[in-house]
Amino acid sequence: PSFVPFQKYEAVFWLVPHSAKNARTPSRVVWSAGPMFPTIQVDATRDKRFCGSFAYYGPMLVQAEIYFQGATEPELAYVYARLPSDRDYIKAK
C-alpha cells in the first residue's frame, strides 16, 4: 500500500547484479514512468542497488535508463507494475 495521498500502491524496484566475470556495473540509472511521475536518478556512489520507488493508482510501466562507463548510449530495461490481486496477500484464518 502507498502512504501518498490519492495513490493506492507503491512499486519499489532495483537492479540485481550478475555474478558473471564479464558483467558490467552501472554508473547511473534513471528511472521514469511518464509525465505524471518524477524522474529518479541514482548513481553508484549513492546506492549500489540503484533503488527507486513510485506510488501509483493503476498499472504502469517503469523504464530504467542504465548508464555504463565508457558507453555512449544507455541500455534500456522495463518493469511492469501491475495491480495486486487477492492471491498476493496472506489472509489470516
C-alpha positions as CSV (number, residue, x, y, z in Angstrom):
1,P,0.0,0.0,0.0
2,S,1.0,3.6,-0.6
3,F,1.1,6.4,2.1
4,V,0.9,9.0,-0.7
5,P,-2.5,10.8,-0.8
6,F,-4.7,9.7,-3.7
7,Q,-2.4,6.8,-4.6
8,K,-3.2,3.2,-3.8
9,Y,0.1,1.2,-4.3
10,E,3.8,1.7,-4.1
11,A,6.3,-0.1,-6.5
12,V,9.8,-0.5,-5.3
13,F,12.4,-1.5,-7.9
14,W,16.2,-2.0,-8.0
15,L,18.9,-3.7,-10.1
16,V,20.2,-7.2,-9.3
17,P,23.9,-7.6,-10.3
18,H,25.0,-10.6,-12.4
19,S,27.8,-12.8,-11.0
20,A,29.4,-13.4,-14.4
21,K,33.1,-12.4,-14.6
22,N,32.4,-10.1,-17.5
23,A,29.3,-8.4,-16.0
24,R,29.4,-4.6,-16.2
25,T,28.5,-2.5,-13.3
26,P,26.3,0.5,-14.0
27,S,27.5,4.0,-13.0
28,R,24.0,5.6,-13.0
29,V,20.3,4.6,-13.5
30,V,17.5,7.0,-14.4
31,W,14.0,5.6,-13.5
32,S,11.0,7.1,-15.2
33,A,7.3,6.3,-15.6
34,G,5.9,9.1,-17.8
35,P,4.8,12.7,-17.3
36,M,2.7,12.0,-14.2
37,F,5.8,10.8,-12.2
38,P,9.1,12.4,-11.2
39,T,12.3,11.2,-12.7
40,I,14.6,9.4,-10.2
41,Q,18.4,9.4,-10.8
42,V,20.5,7.1,-8.7
43,D,24.3,6.9,-9.1
44,A,26.6,4.2,-7.8
45,T,28.0,6.3,-5.1
46,R,24.6,6.8,-3.5
47,D,23.2,3.3,-3.8
48,K,24.8,0.2,-5.3
49,R,21.3,-1.3,-5.9
50,F,20.1,1.8,-7.8
51,C,16.8,1.5,-5.9
52,G,13.8,3.7,-6.5
53,S,10.0,3.7,-5.9
54,F,6.9,5.3,-7.3
55,A,3.4,5.5,-5.7
56,Y,0.7,4.6,-8.2
57,Y,-3.0,4.1,-8.6
58,G,-3.3,1.9,-11.7
59,P,-0.9,-0.4,-13.6
60,M,2.2,1.4,-15.0
61,L,5.4,0.7,-17.0
62,V,8.7,1.9,-15.4
63,Q,11.7,2.5,-17.6
64,A,15.3,2.2,-16.4
65,E,18.0,4.0,-18.4
66,I,21.1,2.2,-17.3
67,Y,24.4,4.1,-17.9
68,F,27.7,2.3,-18.0
69,Q,31.2,3.9,-18.0
70,G,32.6,4.2,-21.5
71,A,29.3,3.6,-23.2
72,T,27.8,6.4,-25.4
73,E,24.1,5.3,-25.1
74,P,22.2,3.9,-22.1
75,E,20.8,0.4,-22.0
76,L,17.0,0.4,-21.5
77,A,15.1,-2.0,-19.3
78,Y,11.4,-2.1,-18.3
79,V,9.4,-3.2,-15.2
80,Y,5.6,-3.6,-15.3
81,A,3.9,-2.6,-12.0
82,R,0.5,-4.3,-12.0
83,L,-2.3,-4.1,-9.7
84,P,-2.0,-6.6,-6.8
85,S,-4.6,-9.4,-6.7
86,D,-6.1,-11.2,-3.7
87,R,-3.6,-14.0,-4.2
88,D,-0.8,-11.7,-3.5
89,Y,-1.8,-11.3,0.2
90,I,-1.7,-13.8,3.0
91,K,-5.0,-14.0,4.7
92,A,-5.4,-14.7,8.4
93,K,-7.7,-17.7,9.2
